[in-house]
């Protein structure tokens, strides 16, 4: 029962959903609340991000599973992650390139660039050990809001605490589902925080 619940949490906090969650919260920040961005435009941008960073990567993974390139969607073996992660990096970069053209969505564009970098770094670390992709993504999520709070001089403590809490729940789920060791969890989270914070503060 506990392991099944952990798997449900792993899906709800899946790394491919993180870009969509980031954009949803970004819309709630005062920075965007005072901008006269049409609701339809924000909705279309959100849909684009969701399709590019979740729907298409999932469809690619399903296709790979039918072609027997991977055994399951969980991809428990390190070698199974290589092709899906390359595909994800490509979709993430296309999303970054598209958002970069829209000046009003620069934080989201930087986040997608950072996410692309983190996927590629995760691919490199994957050759050595099964670093947690979930925690890399949530570490990046945390780092982005810490950096945004510092760069914009805005007290985003509520959102930062919420993302850290969600990260902890994700780490718990990955441990309880026996998908990762504590080292794979903590190192993934630390990598995400450091890379994304650095990227946001330097660009």
C-alpha positions, 0 to 999 in steps of 0.5 A: 500500500505504501509503495503504491502510494509512493508510485502515485506521488512519483507520477504527480511530481514527475520531472516532466510536469515541473516546467508546467508547474513552474509556469503556473506559479509564475503566473501567480507572482506579482510580477505577472499579476500586474502585467496586462497579458491576455488570459488566452495568450497565457493559456496558449503558452501554458498548453504549449509548454505542457505539450512540449515538455510532457505530452511529446516526451511521454509519447516518445517513451511509449513508442520506445517501449513498444519498440522494446527499446525500454522495458517500462515507463519507469526505466529502472535500468540506467541504460534505458534512460539514455534515448528518452533523456536525449529526446527530452533534452531536444524538446526542452531546448525547443521550448526554451528557444520558443519562449526566448522569443517572447520577452514577457516570458524570460524567466520561463525561458531561462528555466527551460534552458536550465532544465535542458542543461540539467537533463544533459548533466543528468545523462552524464551522471547516469553513466556513473550511477542512477542519479534521481531525475525527479530530484534534479528537476525539483532541485532546479525548481527550488533553485529557480525560485530562490534565485528569482527571489534574490534577483527581483528582491521579492519575498517569495518565501511562501512559494519557496517553502512550498517547492521545498516541501514538494521536493521532500515529498518527492524524495520520500516517494522515490525512496519508498518506491525503492527507486533510488538510494539516499545518495542518488536523491540528495545528489540529484537535488543538490545538482538541480539547486546549484545549476539553476540558481547559478544560471538565473543569477548570471543570465 
